Amino acid sequence: MKKIYVGNLPWSTNEAELNDLFSAYGNVHSAAVVSDRETGRSRGFGFVEMDAEDADKAINALNGHEVGGRALRVNEAQERPRRSGPNRW
């Protein structure tokens, strides 16, 4: 399974729409739009999990694809490096 980063999403995009967009390329295991903790509004990006072969097809097809007047940035998600807090040495 691969985790896909989807950036430059229209602010109005919800998880069901993200799921529908990617399901044309295979089985979507999960789709999530990241929202701001304080306001609850979309931050303009999300993540989709698919089987590796389907994920590659979706990435190739949807990177640069226009949705709501915005060109999506779609690629394999990279693990986020652990951030050290002020009290971590």
N, C-alpha and C positions, 0 to 999 in steps of 0.2 A: 504494500500500500504506500502511496505517496501523498504528501501534504503539499497543496498548491497555494501559493500566495496570489491574491487577486487585488491589484491596486488600481487607484483612480476610478473607483466605483462612484456612480451618481449617489448623492446623499440620500435619495429616496429608496435605494435598493434594499430589499429585505432578504431574509434567509431563504424564503420560498422561491423568490425570483432567482437568486444565486444558484439554488439547487436545480431549478428548471433549466437555466442556461447551460449548466455543465452536464445534466443528465442526457443531453443529446449525444454525448460522446462516451457514455458508459454509466455504470452503476455508481452513484454518489453515496458514499458511506456517511459523510457529514458535510454540512455547509454552515458557516458562521460569518456574520458581519460583525466586525468589532465596533463597539460603541463606547462613547466617552462615559467614564464612571459617574461624573457629576451631572451631566446634562442628559445622558441617555441617547444622545444623537449619534448617528453613524460617524465614524472617523474616516470613512471613504476607502476602507480596505477590508478584506476578509480572507478566509481560508476555506479550502475545499479538500476533502480526503477522498481519493479514488484508488482503484487498483492501478498498479504501475503502468501497464500498457494503455489503459484508458486515459490516465493522467497525461501521458506523453501526447496522445492525440488531442486532448483538450487544450493543452498548453500551446501546441503548434497552431491549432485552429483559432484560438481566442486571444492570443497575445496581439494587441493592436486593434482588435475588434471593437467597433464603436457601439456603445450602449448609452442611451440618453445623451448623446452628443459628446461623450467622453471616450477616448481610446483607452481600453483596458491595458494594464500591465500584468501579464500572467507568467509566472515562472515557478519552478520548484521552490518551496519554502526552505529557507536556511534556518538552522537552529539558532536561536537567539543566545548570544553569549551571556553568561551569568553576570549580572551587575553586582558590584560590591557596594554595600552601603557604607555610610560614614563610620560605623563601628566595626567594620570587618577589616582584619589585617591579614 
